[in-house]
Amino acid sequence: MDQKEIRKLLDKYYDGATSETEELFLLDYLSGHYVPDEFAFDKEWFLKRTTEIPMPSENFNKKLLSVTYSGNEKRVKKRSMAWSYGIAAGFMLLIAGYLGKDYLRVKPSYMKDTYNDPELAMAEVRRVLGEVSGNITKGTEPLSDMRTLGIAPAAIGTFTRAAHTARESLGKINDAVVTSLPDKHNNATEKQ
């Protein structure tokens, strides 16, 4: 068998796909005196491995049970907690349903009927709709004569002239008052 076939067989061995006869062939080949350097690691592995299966120690069963029992115990606790939460949620739904049934039946005050007689209610609806339709047309009358709009600029011009005249008159009054008052600054300098 050439080295490429040995390498393929070793790869198959490391993948765990060899038969018992193939493993015995590899053991026989690698335990021989002449093994190429490329298989030195594999030779060392095959010569050091033991084919004997060790017997379990005396505490093996206790260790195995302690590991497996703690995992089962945790699962049981998780299941019991899930059941507990489910039962608690069920009780909460029952209590909420019992307390909330009255709130679902009672209408809020703004939803109560104001009329017991349907004819009276229909008359009120007609009255309200008539009032609404009457108010809808307010403010949609056509504009009055367009000539009245031409009066506004003339009125604004008159108002502007009146404001200008008032400002001039107030300015003259202010000047007269200021000149008639004694000069406090001049009096203060004369007393010193």
PyMOL commands that set and color helices and strands:
alter all, ss='L'
color gray80, all
select helices_A, chain A and resi 3-14+20-30+37-48+60-105+109-111+118-136+147-180+184-191
alter helices_A, ss='H'
color red, helices_A
deselect
rebuild
show_as cartoon
